[in-house]
């Protein structure tokens, strides 16, 4: 949702948040699920709980910068907003967006959960997944970002 809003020029750039988050690509999730489904079980169902990540810790403002740079290159010269959104305004905007969505007035995909995700560290360890499943991430967010943004470009008939 944020990338879409940035592409349209509706979302100012984020405050330079320095917190870090973990991410994982959908293809890696699918590979891990297949690996888990193929684990041998001895007559009983196997309960396995692991955390999946691509093993990187991403800084929020660096993600914002990468998105802005790619959007700038792929939208025929349209630049993302030069304004930076102060954290307090981001909180207010997320609260308003959540309220509008609950009232079924406007659907943006932005909520207070989005705000919390952007302002708190959310870094996880994937060692258990790597050991239990033989899992090794095949890509990173930055490697996948061009494909993510390109897939969100409006299709022309």
C-alpha positions, 0 to 999 in steps of 0.5 A: 500500500505504501509503495502504491501511495508513493507512486501516486505522489500521495504519501510524503517521504517518511521521517528518517526512522532508524529502526530495523525490520526483518523481511522475506520474499514470498518465493522463499516462504513458499520454498520453506513451506514445501520443505516443512511439508516434506519433513518426515513424521513418524506417524504423528503430525509434526509440529514445527514453529520457526521464524522465516526471514531473508537473514537481513536487518533493513533500516526503515529510512533506507527502504524508503530511500530505495523505493523513492529512487526506484519510483523516480526511475520508473514513473517517467520523471515523476518524483516522490514527494520531497516533503518528509512526514514527521512521526506525529503526523504519520501517527495521525494519518495512520489513525485517520486511514484506519478510521476511514477504512473501518467506516468503509469510506476509504481503503488504503491498507494503512493503519496504526499497525503500519505505524507501529511496524515503521517505528519499532524494531522488528528483527527476527532470527531465522537460524531455527528455520535454516537448521530444521528445514535446510532453508537458505533464503534465495533473495533479499528485499532490495533484489526484489524491489524492482520487480515489486514496483514494476508489478504495481505499475498500472497496466495499459490496455 
